[in-house]
Amino acid sequence: MKRLLSIKFMFAIVALLPMLIPLTSVNTCHAQTTSTTRIYQGIDVSSFQGDIDFQQVREQGIEVVYIRTGGGSDFTDPDFERNYEQAKAAGLKLGYYHFVTARTTDEARAEADFFYSLIADKTIDCYPAMDFENFSDLTNSEINAIARAFMETLEARLGYTPAIYTDVNNIRTLWDSFFYQYPLWVAEYGVSSPQTIGGWSDWNGFQYSDTGSVAGISGAVDLDYFKDTIFIRPEERPEPSPETPTEPSPNPTNQTYTVVPGDTLFSIARRYRTTIPELAALNGITNPNLIYPGQVLQIPTFSSPVASYTVRSGDTLSSIARRFNTFVSELVSLNNISNPNRIYPGQVLRLTDSVERTFYQVKYGDTLSSIARRFDTTVSALVEQNNIANPNLIFVGELLTIP
């Protein structure tokens, strides 16, 4: 998160004017409660905090943790999955934030899709938050357009509102009124309460220090207060998708992959355009963060070209779109989907509106030249269609779009 000016200060409660007095340690911090709103002690974390003992954190009175998922459209925080599993096991309320790097509205939509794909199968207690603070040479108008595209896309995926993380300076000078509809998580250090929240009616989260000290965490950590209004209300959550018998996917076969040093389940899922839940289920993996070199994984594959896909447990439209090198909007249009958050196992999705366009999964012995001959196309067309950096390097199991 943004590193604003840090000031250490003493705790006090003014009897005639009750307010929150932030500290750089939670050990003696007591949040104010009122008859209508409860204040929760919280932190937000990323890989910068290293290996966290969330049980100790919980014992210090922390109740809410916002976890960084990653940034952009392809970076996952190295400790995201571990932080999630251990914070969940400790009984903390869970929220997530994503660092936006987009420079266009199209990039913003892709980043929102990526953010959603990372948390779609997770327990979510708090409104997921956009962290957009690296503006480079963008104008205010461009920043607002990019942020709007991100928030609208994420809201469509979630089925409920996301939140915005920002600081008081940007509240004063940057955000337009469109964003006032979203829950506000505001950062300002060295004050007892935010000096301004602009056009927002109230704040839902208040990051009051970036130099906090909490048992279970080595080094500094961001400290927050969260009101109970940061939690997603039950009535906001989308209704569960109807369960239907799962039909087999087109031409299902399985191949194996041997894990090498540096692999993660996420990187393997991306290589084969599948999902972490699918890999975990197929291989009986209970902890997606724990795979080891030499481990042999079953990889779901297709034995011949396909133009449709049968939804499996754990799939989202975002993960399917990435797998088949297409867009969520295209899948929505082709399949007349009214709610992008509602797909269900066994549902058959059209992948393309062109009978000529198919997808092919690379088999042992394949080369781009042999694939091009098989489908009466060219190597250069395959390279361009699939963004292949090295035409001599394709992987068994890799899914190619056939132009």
N, C-alpha and C positions, 0 to 999 in steps of 0.2 A: 504494500500500500504506500501511498505518498508519505514521504518523510517531511513533515512540517516542523516548525520550530519547537523544540522540546524544552519544557520547564518543569523542574521538580518543585512540588509544593506540598504544604501541610494540609491535613484533614481538619475540617471544622464544619459545624452545623449552626447556622444562624437561627436562633429560636423564632424570631419574629418574621423571618423570610426564609422558609424551608427551601433548600436547593440541594443539588447534587454537588459534592466537592470531590473532583477526581484526584486519584493518587497514582503514583508510579509503581505501587505495589498493591496487590489485592488483599494482603494479609490482614489489614486493619480497615478495609474499605466497606462501608455499609451504605447501600443504595436506599434512596427514599422510596416509599410506597404511598399511594393515595387510595382513596376508596374506589377509584375507577381504573387505575392503571398501576400495574406492578412493574418494578424495575428489576431487570436481571443482570447479574454480573456476566460479562462476556469477554472473549478474546477473538482475534482473527489471526490465522496462522498460514504459513506456506513452508516450502522447503528451507527457507532461511532459518527456521527454528530448529532444524535438525530432528533427531529422534525424540519425540515428546512422550512423556509418561502421563497419559490422560487420566489415569486413575488418581495420581497425585494432584493433577490440575483440578479434578472434580472435588477432591477433598479440601481444596483451598476456597471453595465456594463458587467456583466458576460453573455456570449452568448452560451457557450458550457458546458455541464456537462456529465462526465462519471460516471455511476452509477454501484456500485458493485451488481452483481446478486447473488453471493454466493461463494461457494467453493466446491471442490470435486465433487462427483457424487450424493449427496443428500442434501447438505446444501443450503438453500435459505436465503439470507440476510433478516432479519425480516422486514426491511424497504424498500425492493426493490420495491414492487408494489406501495407503497405510494409515494416513491421518483419519480418513473416513472410517475404516474398520475399527480402529482403536478408540476414536472418539465415540462412535456408536456403542461399542462394548462398555464404555465408561458411563453410559447413560446421559450424555450431553445432548442438548437440543442442537440440531445441525442446520447450518446454512452454508451457502457457497457463493464465491465471487469469482469473476472472470476478468482478466486484464485485457482490455480492448486495444488493439493496435491498428484497426482499420483506417484506411485513408479514403475509402469510397463507400457509398451505401451498399454496393454489392458485396464488398468485403465484410461490411458490418453484418449483413444477413448471414453470410457464411460462418462468421464467428459465433453468431447467436445459435445457429444450427449445431456447431461444434460444442459449444457450452452445454446445450440441451442434451446432446448425445452422451456427455460425460456424467450427467446427473440423472438421466431418465430412469435408471434402474436403482437409484439410491433412495434412502430415507431422506425426505426433505421436510424440515419443520419450519424453516424461516424462508421468507421471500428471497429467491436467488437474486444476486446483485450484480449490476454492471459497474465495473471499475474502469472508467475512461478518463485518463488524466494526462496522457502523453499526446499533446496536440501538435507538436512540431510547428510547421508553418501554416496550419489550417486557419481559415477565418472562422469567426464565431458562427456564421451561417452554415459553413461546412461541418463544423463540429456538431451543431444541433441536428443537422440532417443525418449525419452518421449515427449519432446516438439514438435518434428517433427510429431509424431503420433497425438498429439492434434491438431496441426495446419492443418494438411492435412485432418483430419476428419471434423473439423469445416469448412474448406473451401468447402469441398464437400457438407456439409449441407446448407451453406449459398448461394453457387453459385457465390461467390466473395471472395476476399482475406480478411482474418482477419489481425489484427495488433499485434505487440509484445510490451509489456511493459517491460523495463529492465533498469538497471543503468549502468553508464559508467564503473564500475569495471568489470561487467560481459561482457560488450562489449569488453573490452580489453583481457579478459582471458578465456571466456567460449564459446560464440556462434560461430558455424562454418558457412561457407559461404552459406549454404542452407537457412538461415533465412534472408539473405540480400534482398530477393525478397518481404518481407513483410513490410508494413508501420511501422516505428519506433516511439515509444513513449518512450523517454529517461528521466531518472530521475538523476538530479544532483543539489545540493543545494549550494547557496553561490557564484554562478558564473553567468556571464552575458550571457553565451552560453555554451552548452555542450563542455567539453574539448576534447572529441572524440566521433565519431559515427562509428568507425571501418570501415567495408566494405560497410556500407550503403551510398548511394549517398547524402542523406539529412535526416533530422529529420522531422517528421510530427507533433509530440507532444513533448513538453518540460515541465516536471514537475520541477519547480524551487524552490518550498518551501513546507514544510509540517507544517508550523506554520502560515499560512495565516489567516487573519481576514477579514470576509465579513459580512456585515449587513444581518441579516436573519438567520445566523448560530451561535449558541452558541459554543464557543471554537474554537480551531484551525481547519483549513481545508487545504488540499493540493491545491496549486495554479499551474496553467498550462498556457502555450501558445500553441495554436494549429494553424497550418497553414491550409489553405483551402484544402490542399491535404489530410487532415484527413477525408474529407467527401466522402462518396460513390458516384461515378459518376452514373448518370442515366443509361448509357449504360451498366454498370456492373450488374445491378440488374436483376435477373431472370424475364422472361416474366410471366405474370399472368397465372395461370392454366386455361384451358378452363372450362367454367361453363356448367354443365350438370344437368338435372333434378335429384334431390336427391331421391334415392330409400330408402325405409325403411330398417333399419338394420335387420339382421336375428333375428326373434323371439323377437321383441322389447316389453318390458313391463316396467313399472315404479314402483319403490318402494320409500319410503321416509326415510329420515334420519333427526334426530333432533340434531341440533348443540349444543355442550356442551362447557363450558369454555375451552379455549386453542385451539379450532379448528380454522383452517384456510381453505379457499377454496382449497388451494394447498394440505394440509394434507388430506382433504376429497377426493380430486381427486386421490391422490396416493392410498388411502385405497381401493377405488373402481375401480382403474385402468381406470379412465376416464380422462378428461382434464378440466382445469379451464374454457376455452371458452364454452365447452359443458355444464358444470354445470350452468354457468352464463346464457347461452341462454335458457336452459330448465326452469330456475327459475326466469327469468326476472330480473337478477341482473345487475345493471348498474355500480356499484363500487365493483370489486372483493375483495377489501380490507375490505369491510363492511358487515360482517355477525355477528349475535349475538346469544348468548345462547337462546335456546328455538325455534329458527327459524326452520321451517320444510322445508327441501329441497327435491325435486324430484331427484332421482338417476336413470340414465339410466341403464337398466339391460338386461340380456338375460334370457329367461325363460327355455331354454334347452341347451344342449351342442352344441357348434358351432365349425366349422373348417374354417370359412371365416368371413370377416368383411367388411361392407360397410362404406366407408369413409364418415365422417360427417364434416360440416363446422368447422374449427378450428383445425382439426386433422393435425398432422405431422407424418412422419414415426417413429420418435423418441417416440412420445407419444403413438402410437399404439404398438410399440415394448415393451415399459414398461408395457402397460396394459396387454399384453398377454404373458409376461415373455419370450420374444424372443429377437432377435437382428435385427437392421436395415439391416445389410448385408443379413440376412436370408430372410427378406421380399423382399429385392431387387432381390435376386436370384430366389425366388419362383415365383415372379410376373413379371420377365423380365423388371424391371424398369430401364430405361436408365438414368434418372435424379432423384436422391432421394429427391430433393426439389420440385418435381412436382407431387403431387397427387391431386385429385379433388373430391368434394362431389359427391357421387353416385358411385364412383369407388369401385369395389368389389375386395378385396385382399384375396388371399389364406394365411392362417396362418401356415399351416404345410404341409409337403409332405407325411405324414403318415395318412392313414385313421383311424388308431387306436388312434392317438393322438388327443384329443379334449380338450375343455375348458368348465368348469362348474361353474356357478355362485351360490354361497351358498344361500339357501332359509331358511326361518324360520323353525326350528325343525331339520335341518341337523346337523349331527356330522361327523367327519372324518370316523368313523366306518361305518356309513350308506352310505356315499359316496363311500368308498372303496368297499363295498359289491355291490353297484349298478353298478360299472364299473369293477368288477372282478379284483381288485387290493388290495393293502395292505395299512394300515395306515402309516407304515414306508416309503413306496414308495411315498405316497402323501406328507409326511413331508419333505422328501429329495428333491423331485421335486420342491416344492414350498417354500423351506427355512422357514418352519414354526417353530417358536421358542417354542411355547406351543401347543401341539396337542389338548389340551382341550379348546383352545381359537381360534375360527374362527368366522368371522363376516358375518352377513347376507349381501349379495351383493358382498362379496369377490369373486374374480375370480380365480379359481384353474386350473392349468394345470394337465390334467389327463395323467399319464405315460402309 
